[in-house]
Amino acid sequence: MGKVIVTQVRSAINRPKRQKLTIQALGIKKLHNPVEHEATPQIMGMIRKVSHLVKFEEV
């Protein structure tokens, strides 16, 4: 499997708790701070759930 670089581009303030927990589970700590993950189905599903808050690129 490939790798994915995930970067948060919008704030999680005033978002549902599940979305905040998903951002936290992805290991994102700050805005515009990229995090690298393996492109597993679980990670891709988490990215899909918060796609309006993050941007991602496959490496």
PyMOL Python script that loads the backbone (N, CA, C, O; Angstrom):
from pymol import cmd

cmd.read_pdbstr("""\
ATOM      1  N   MET A   1       0.824  -1.183   0.000  1.00  0.00           N
ATOM      2  CA  MET A   1       0.000   0.000   0.000  1.00  0.00           C
ATOM      3  C   MET A   1       0.866   1.242   0.000  1.00  0.00           C
ATOM      4  O   MET A   1       2.005   1.228   0.466  1.00  0.00           O
ATOM      5  N   GLY A   2       0.311   2.309  -0.526  1.00  0.00           N
ATOM      6  CA  GLY A   2       1.032   3.564  -0.573  1.00  0.00           C
ATOM      7  C   GLY A   2       0.917   4.328   0.722  1.00  0.00           C
ATOM      8  O   GLY A   2       0.354   3.851   1.708  1.00  0.00           O
ATOM      9  N   LYS A   3       1.452   5.503   0.695  1.00  0.00           N
ATOM     10  CA  LYS A   3       1.378   6.384   1.854  1.00  0.00           C
ATOM     11  C   LYS A   3       0.500   7.579   1.517  1.00  0.00           C
ATOM     12  O   LYS A   3       0.311   7.921   0.350  1.00  0.00           O
ATOM     13  N   VAL A   4      -0.030   8.204   2.554  1.00  0.00           N
ATOM     14  CA  VAL A   4      -0.902   9.359   2.420  1.00  0.00           C
ATOM     15  C   VAL A   4      -0.401  10.435   3.371  1.00  0.00           C
ATOM     16  O   VAL A   4      -0.091  10.157   4.529  1.00  0.00           O
ATOM     17  N   ILE A   5      -0.327  11.657   2.877  1.00  0.00           N
ATOM     18  CA  ILE A   5       0.017  12.799   3.729  1.00  0.00           C
ATOM     19  C   ILE A   5      -1.267  13.585   3.965  1.00  0.00           C
ATOM     20  O   ILE A   5      -1.903  14.050   3.020  1.00  0.00           O
ATOM     21  N   VAL A   6      -1.639  13.728   5.227  1.00  0.00           N
ATOM     22  CA  VAL A   6      -2.878  14.392   5.616  1.00  0.00           C
ATOM     23  C   VAL A   6      -2.545  15.698   6.313  1.00  0.00           C
ATOM     24  O   VAL A   6      -1.695  15.729   7.203  1.00  0.00           O
ATOM     25  N   THR A   7      -3.211  16.785   5.911  1.00  0.00           N
ATOM     26  CA  THR A   7      -2.996  18.096   6.505  1.00  0.00           C
ATOM     27  C   THR A   7      -4.342  18.717   6.829  1.00  0.00           C
ATOM     28  O   THR A   7      -5.227  18.764   5.975  1.00  0.00           O
ATOM     29  N   GLN A   8      -4.502  19.192   8.047  1.00  0.00           N
ATOM     30  CA  GLN A   8      -5.749  19.861   8.423  1.00  0.00           C
ATOM     31  C   GLN A   8      -5.707  21.288   7.885  1.00  0.00           C
ATOM     32  O   GLN A   8      -4.738  22.012   8.113  1.00  0.00           O
ATOM     33  N   VAL A   9      -6.761  21.693   7.167  1.00  0.00           N
ATOM     34  CA  VAL A   9      -6.802  23.024   6.576  1.00  0.00           C
ATOM     35  C   VAL A   9      -7.940  23.876   7.113  1.00  0.00           C
ATOM     36  O   VAL A   9      -7.965  25.087   6.890  1.00  0.00           O
ATOM     37  N   ARG A  10      -8.890  23.257   7.823  1.00  0.00           N
ATOM     38  CA  ARG A  10      -9.976  24.015   8.437  1.00  0.00           C
ATOM     39  C   ARG A  10     -10.079  23.624   9.901  1.00  0.00           C
ATOM     40  O   ARG A  10      -9.731  22.507  10.284  1.00  0.00           O
ATOM     41  N   SER A  11     -10.558  24.548  10.710  1.00  0.00           N
ATOM     42  CA  SER A  11     -10.639  24.340  12.142  1.00  0.00           C
ATOM     43  C   SER A  11     -11.736  23.344  12.505  1.00  0.00           C
ATOM     44  O   SER A  11     -12.735  23.220  11.797  1.00  0.00           O
ATOM     45  N   ALA A  12     -11.541  22.642  13.606  1.00  0.00           N
ATOM     46  CA  ALA A  12     -12.532  21.696  14.114  1.00  0.00           C
ATOM     47  C   ALA A  12     -13.420  22.335  15.183  1.00  0.00           C
ATOM     48  O   ALA A  12     -14.219  21.642  15.813  1.00  0.00           O
ATOM     49  N   ILE A  13     -13.293  23.624  15.389  1.00  0.00           N
ATOM     50  CA  ILE A  13     -14.154  24.329  16.340  1.00  0.00           C
ATOM     51  C   ILE A  13     -15.584  24.312  15.800  1.00  0.00           C
ATOM     52  O   ILE A  13     -15.801  24.474  14.599  1.00  0.00           O
ATOM     53  N   ASN A  14     -16.547  24.116  16.685  1.00  0.00           N
ATOM     54  CA  ASN A  14     -17.970  24.034  16.339  1.00  0.00           C
ATOM     55  C   ASN A  14     -18.278  22.858  15.417  1.00  0.00           C
ATOM     56  O   ASN A  14     -19.213  22.933  14.619  1.00  0.00           O
ATOM     57  N   ARG A  15     -17.521  21.790  15.512  1.00  0.00           N
ATOM     58  CA  ARG A  15     -17.781  20.564  14.760  1.00  0.00           C
ATOM     59  C   ARG A  15     -18.253  19.500  15.746  1.00  0.00           C
ATOM     60  O   ARG A  15     -17.964  19.593  16.939  1.00  0.00           O
ATOM     61  N   PRO A  16     -18.971  18.496  15.266  1.00  0.00           N
ATOM     62  CA  PRO A  16     -19.406  17.417  16.172  1.00  0.00           C
ATOM     63  C   PRO A  16     -18.223  16.707  16.825  1.00  0.00           C
ATOM     64  O   PRO A  16     -17.118  16.680  16.283  1.00  0.00           O
ATOM     65  N   LYS A  17     -18.478  16.138  17.991  1.00  0.00           N
ATOM     66  CA  LYS A  17     -17.422  15.498  18.762  1.00  0.00           C
ATOM     67  C   LYS A  17     -16.777  14.357  17.977  1.00  0.00           C
ATOM     68  O   LYS A  17     -15.569  14.148  18.084  1.00  0.00           O
ATOM     69  N   ARG A  18     -17.564  13.614  17.188  1.00  0.00           N
ATOM     70  CA  ARG A  18     -17.016  12.503  16.412  1.00  0.00           C
ATOM     71  C   ARG A  18     -15.973  12.984  15.411  1.00  0.00           C
ATOM     72  O   ARG A  18     -14.970  12.308  15.183  1.00  0.00           O
ATOM     73  N   GLN A  19     -16.209  14.154  14.811  1.00  0.00           N
ATOM     74  CA  GLN A  19     -15.230  14.685  13.854  1.00  0.00           C
ATOM     75  C   GLN A  19     -13.968  15.126  14.573  1.00  0.00           C
ATOM     76  O   GLN A  19     -12.865  14.923  14.065  1.00  0.00           O
ATOM     77  N   LYS A  20     -14.110  15.721  15.736  1.00  0.00           N
ATOM     78  CA  LYS A  20     -12.937  16.126  16.517  1.00  0.00           C
ATOM     79  C   LYS A  20     -12.113  14.906  16.914  1.00  0.00           C
ATOM     80  O   LYS A  20     -10.884  14.934  16.858  1.00  0.00           O
ATOM     81  N   LEU A  21     -12.798  13.833  17.317  1.00  0.00           N
ATOM     82  CA  LEU A  21     -12.090  12.625  17.711  1.00  0.00           C
ATOM     83  C   LEU A  21     -11.417  11.960  16.514  1.00  0.00           C
ATOM     84  O   LEU A  21     -10.352  11.361  16.664  1.00  0.00           O
ATOM     85  N   THR A  22     -12.014  12.054  15.341  1.00  0.00           N
ATOM     86  CA  THR A  22     -11.400  11.491  14.136  1.00  0.00           C
ATOM     87  C   THR A  22     -10.136  12.254  13.778  1.00  0.00           C
ATOM     88  O   THR A  22      -9.128  11.648  13.414  1.00  0.00           O
ATOM     89  N   ILE A  23     -10.179  13.577  13.878  1.00  0.00           N
ATOM     90  CA  ILE A  23      -8.980  14.394  13.628  1.00  0.00           C
ATOM     91  C   ILE A  23      -7.883  13.999  14.617  1.00  0.00           C
ATOM     92  O   ILE A  23      -6.720  13.862  14.238  1.00  0.00           O
ATOM     93  N   GLN A  24      -8.254  13.819  15.873  1.00  0.00           N
ATOM     94  CA  GLN A  24      -7.283  13.430  16.898  1.00  0.00           C
ATOM     95  C   GLN A  24      -6.731  12.035  16.621  1.00  0.00           C
ATOM     96  O   GLN A  24      -5.539  11.792  16.813  1.00  0.00           O
ATOM     97  N   ALA A  25      -7.576  11.127  16.178  1.00  0.00           N
ATOM     98  CA  ALA A  25      -7.137   9.759  15.894  1.00  0.00           C
ATOM     99  C   ALA A  25      -6.185   9.699  14.706  1.00  0.00           C
ATOM    100  O   ALA A  25      -5.340   8.807  14.626  1.00  0.00           O
ATOM    101  N   LEU A  26      -6.321  10.644  13.788  1.00  0.00           N
ATOM    102  CA  LEU A  26      -5.400  10.720  12.661  1.00  0.00           C
ATOM    103  C   LEU A  26      -4.029  11.257  13.081  1.00  0.00           C
ATOM    104  O   LEU A  26      -3.081  11.217  12.297  1.00  0.00           O
ATOM    105  N   GLY A  27      -3.922  11.754  14.304  1.00  0.00           N
ATOM    106  CA  GLY A  27      -2.642  12.241  14.799  1.00  0.00           C
ATOM    107  C   GLY A  27      -2.367  13.686  14.440  1.00  0.00           C
ATOM    108  O   GLY A  27      -1.229  14.146  14.540  1.00  0.00           O
ATOM    109  N   ILE A  28      -3.395  14.405  14.024  1.00  0.00           N
ATOM    110  CA  ILE A  28      -3.232  15.812  13.645  1.00  0.00           C
ATOM    111  C   ILE A  28      -3.326  16.652  14.906  1.00  0.00           C
ATOM    112  O   ILE A  28      -4.290  16.550  15.665  1.00  0.00           O
ATOM    113  N   LYS A  29      -2.314  17.483  15.123  1.00  0.00           N
ATOM    114  CA  LYS A  29      -2.280  18.294  16.327  1.00  0.00           C
ATOM    115  C   LYS A  29      -2.539  19.770  16.055  1.00  0.00           C
ATOM    116  O   LYS A  29      -3.131  20.454  16.890  1.00  0.00           O
ATOM    117  N   LYS A  30      -2.108  20.269  14.911  1.00  0.00           N
ATOM    118  CA  LYS A  30      -2.259  21.689  14.584  1.00  0.00           C
ATOM    119  C   LYS A  30      -2.685  21.844  13.132  1.00  0.00           C
ATOM    120  O   LYS A  30      -2.537  20.922  12.329  1.00  0.00           O
ATOM    121  N   LEU A  31      -3.210  23.006  12.806  1.00  0.00           N
ATOM    122  CA  LEU A  31      -3.520  23.318  11.416  1.00  0.00           C
ATOM    123  C   LEU A  31      -2.234  23.368  10.598  1.00  0.00           C
ATOM    124  O   LEU A  31      -1.192  23.797  11.094  1.00  0.00           O
ATOM    125  N   HIS A  32      -2.310  22.935   9.367  1.00  0.00           N
ATOM    126  CA  HIS A  32      -1.211  22.999   8.403  1.00  0.00           C
ATOM    127  C   HIS A  32       0.028  22.232   8.851  1.00  0.00           C
ATOM    128  O   HIS A  32       1.142  22.555   8.439  1.00  0.00           O
ATOM    129  N   ASN A  33      -0.162  21.219   9.692  1.00  0.00           N
ATOM    130  CA  ASN A  33       0.935  20.384  10.153  1.00  0.00           C
ATOM    131  C   ASN A  33       0.739  18.990   9.558  1.00  0.00           C
ATOM    132  O   ASN A  33      -0.095  18.235  10.058  1.00  0.00           O
ATOM    133  N   PRO A  34       1.483  18.620   8.503  1.00  0.00           N
ATOM    134  CA  PRO A  34       1.229  17.354   7.818  1.00  0.00           C
ATOM    135  C   PRO A  34       1.597  16.127   8.654  1.00  0.00           C
ATOM    136  O   PRO A  34       2.536  16.148   9.450  1.00  0.00           O
ATOM    137  N   VAL A  35       0.820  15.053   8.444  1.00  0.00           N
ATOM    138  CA  VAL A  35       1.022  13.773   9.110  1.00  0.00           C
ATOM    139  C   VAL A  35       1.002  12.702   8.034  1.00  0.00           C
ATOM    140  O   VAL A  35       0.174  12.753   7.125  1.00  0.00           O
ATOM    141  N   GLU A  36       1.900  11.737   8.125  1.00  0.00           N
ATOM    142  CA  GLU A  36       1.995  10.688   7.112  1.00  0.00           C
ATOM    143  C   GLU A  36       1.455   9.369   7.679  1.00  0.00           C
ATOM    144  O   GLU A  36       1.772   8.989   8.807  1.00  0.00           O
ATOM    145  N   HIS A  37       0.630   8.674   6.871  1.00  0.00           N
ATOM    146  CA  HIS A  37       0.040   7.398   7.254  1.00  0.00           C
ATOM    147  C   HIS A  37       0.127   6.431   6.088  1.00  0.00           C
ATOM    148  O   HIS A  37       0.307   6.838   4.940  1.00  0.00           O
ATOM    149  N   GLU A  38      -0.003   5.144   6.394  1.00  0.00           N
ATOM    150  CA  GLU A  38      -0.191   4.130   5.359  1.00  0.00           C
ATOM    151  C   GLU A  38      -1.609   4.278   4.825  1.00  0.00           C
ATOM    152  O   GLU A  38      -2.519   4.651   5.566  1.00  0.00           O
ATOM    153  N   ALA A  39      -1.798   3.989   3.551  1.00  0.00           N
ATOM    154  CA  ALA A  39      -3.112   4.145   2.926  1.00  0.00           C
ATOM    155  C   ALA A  39      -3.951   2.889   3.116  1.00  0.00           C
ATOM    156  O   ALA A  39      -4.283   2.206   2.148  1.00  0.00           O
ATOM    157  N   THR A  40      -4.295   2.584   4.372  1.00  0.00           N
ATOM    158  CA  THR A  40      -5.141   1.428   4.666  1.00  0.00           C
ATOM    159  C   THR A  40      -6.606   1.836   4.507  1.00  0.00           C
ATOM    160  O   THR A  40      -6.913   3.028   4.531  1.00  0.00           O
ATOM    161  N   PRO A  41      -7.506   0.880   4.346  1.00  0.00           N
ATOM    162  CA  PRO A  41      -8.930   1.219   4.242  1.00  0.00           C
ATOM    163  C   PRO A  41      -9.456   1.966   5.475  1.00  0.00           C
ATOM    164  O   PRO A  41     -10.346   2.807   5.355  1.00  0.00           O
ATOM    165  N   GLN A  42      -8.912   1.664   6.645  1.00  0.00           N
ATOM    166  CA  GLN A  42      -9.358   2.331   7.867  1.00  0.00           C
ATOM    167  C   GLN A  42      -8.977   3.814   7.844  1.00  0.00           C
ATOM    168  O   GLN A  42      -9.796   4.675   8.167  1.00  0.00           O
ATOM    169  N   ILE A  43      -7.741   4.104   7.464  1.00  0.00           N
ATOM    170  CA  ILE A  43      -7.277   5.492   7.402  1.00  0.00           C
ATOM    171  C   ILE A  43      -8.034   6.253   6.312  1.00  0.00           C
ATOM    172  O   ILE A  43      -8.421   7.404   6.516  1.00  0.00           O
ATOM    173  N   MET A  44      -8.245   5.625   5.171  1.00  0.00           N
ATOM    174  CA  MET A  44      -8.958   6.292   4.081  1.00  0.00           C
ATOM    175  C   MET A  44     -10.407   6.590   4.480  1.00  0.00           C
ATOM    176  O   MET A  44     -10.957   7.615   4.078  1.00  0.00           O
ATOM    177  N   GLY A  45     -11.024   5.712   5.260  1.00  0.00           N
ATOM    178  CA  GLY A  45     -12.376   5.963   5.749  1.00  0.00           C
ATOM    179  C   GLY A  45     -12.413   7.132   6.716  1.00  0.00           C
ATOM    180  O   GLY A  45     -13.344   7.937   6.689  1.00  0.00           O
ATOM    181  N   MET A  46     -11.400   7.228   7.574  1.00  0.00           N
ATOM    182  CA  MET A  46     -11.335   8.354   8.502  1.00  0.00           C
ATOM    183  C   MET A  46     -11.141   9.656   7.748  1.00  0.00           C
ATOM    184  O   MET A  46     -11.750  10.668   8.096  1.00  0.00           O
ATOM    185  N   ILE A  47     -10.300   9.647   6.717  1.00  0.00           N
ATOM    186  CA  ILE A  47     -10.079  10.847   5.914  1.00  0.00           C
ATOM    187  C   ILE A  47     -11.374  11.240   5.206  1.00  0.00           C
ATOM    188  O   ILE A  47     -11.698  12.425   5.118  1.00  0.00           O
ATOM    189  N   ARG A  48     -12.107  10.264   4.708  1.00  0.00           N
ATOM    190  CA  ARG A  48     -13.356  10.534   4.005  1.00  0.00           C
ATOM    191  C   ARG A  48     -14.377  11.195   4.928  1.00  0.00           C
ATOM    192  O   ARG A  48     -15.140  12.055   4.489  1.00  0.00           O
ATOM    193  N   LYS A  49     -14.399  10.804   6.198  1.00  0.00           N
ATOM    194  CA  LYS A  49     -15.359  11.360   7.154  1.00  0.00           C
ATOM    195  C   LYS A  49     -15.080  12.818   7.496  1.00  0.00           C
ATOM    196  O   LYS A  49     -16.003  13.560   7.833  1.00  0.00           O
ATOM    197  N   VAL A  50     -13.818  13.240   7.413  1.00  0.00           N
ATOM    198  CA  VAL A  50     -13.478  14.635   7.723  1.00  0.00           C
ATOM    199  C   VAL A  50     -12.856  15.322   6.502  1.00  0.00           C
ATOM    200  O   VAL A  50     -12.006  16.202   6.641  1.00  0.00           O
ATOM    201  N   SER A  51     -13.282  14.915   5.326  1.00  0.00           N
ATOM    202  CA  SER A  51     -12.677  15.439   4.094  1.00  0.00           C
ATOM    203  C   SER A  51     -12.889  16.939   3.931  1.00  0.00           C
ATOM    204  O   SER A  51     -12.123  17.592   3.223  1.00  0.00           O
ATOM    205  N   HIS A  52     -13.915  17.498   4.571  1.00  0.00           N
ATOM    206  CA  HIS A  52     -14.167  18.934   4.490  1.00  0.00           C
ATOM    207  C   HIS A  52     -13.225  19.728   5.405  1.00  0.00           C
ATOM    208  O   HIS A  52     -13.178  20.955   5.324  1.00  0.00           O
ATOM    209  N   LEU A  53     -12.479  19.040   6.269  1.00  0.00           N
ATOM    210  CA  LEU A  53     -11.550  19.710   7.190  1.00  0.00           C
ATOM    211  C   LEU A  53     -10.087  19.488   6.826  1.00  0.00           C
ATOM    212  O   LEU A  53      -9.215  20.226   7.284  1.00  0.00           O
ATOM    213  N   VAL A  54      -9.816  18.479   6.006  1.00  0.00           N
ATOM    214  CA  VAL A  54      -8.433  18.119   5.698  1.00  0.00           C
ATOM    215  C   VAL A  54      -8.215  18.063   4.189  1.00  0.00           C
ATOM    216  O   VAL A  54      -9.159  17.987   3.403  1.00  0.00           O
ATOM    217  N   LYS A  55      -6.942  18.104   3.816  1.00  0.00           N
ATOM    218  CA  LYS A  55      -6.564  17.799   2.449  1.00  0.00           C
ATOM    219  C   LYS A  55      -5.548  16.655   2.529  1.00  0.00           C
ATOM    220  O   LYS A  55      -4.813  16.529   3.508  1.00  0.00           O
ATOM    221  N   PHE A  56      -5.524  15.837   1.494  1.00  0.00           N
ATOM    222  CA  PHE A  56      -4.597  14.707   1.517  1.00  0.00           C
ATOM    223  C   PHE A  56      -4.036  14.485   0.128  1.00  0.00           C
ATOM    224  O   PHE A  56      -4.668  14.804  -0.879  1.00  0.00           O
ATOM    225  N   GLU A  57      -2.851  13.938   0.099  1.00  0.00           N
ATOM    226  CA  GLU A  57      -2.212  13.596  -1.172  1.00  0.00           C
ATOM    227  C   GLU A  57      -1.519  12.252  -1.010  1.00  0.00           C
ATOM    228  O   GLU A  57      -0.891  11.978   0.012  1.00  0.00           O
ATOM    229  N   GLU A  58      -1.644  11.434  -2.021  1.00  0.00           N
ATOM    230  CA  GLU A  58      -1.019  10.128  -1.988  1.00  0.00           C
ATOM    231  C   GLU A  58       0.427  10.255  -2.470  1.00  0.00           C
ATOM    232  O   GLU A  58       0.724  10.968  -3.428  1.00  0.00           O
ATOM    233  N   VAL A  59       1.307   9.548  -1.783  1.00  0.00           N
ATOM    234  CA  VAL A  59       2.730   9.614  -2.121  1.00  0.00           C
ATOM    235  C   VAL A  59       3.137   8.320  -2.791  1.00  0.00           C
ATOM    236  O   VAL A  59       4.299   8.155  -3.162  1.00  0.00           O
TER     237      VAL A  59
END
""", "prot")
cmd.dss("prot")
cmd.show_as("cartoon", "prot")
cmd.util.cbc("prot")
cmd.orient("prot")
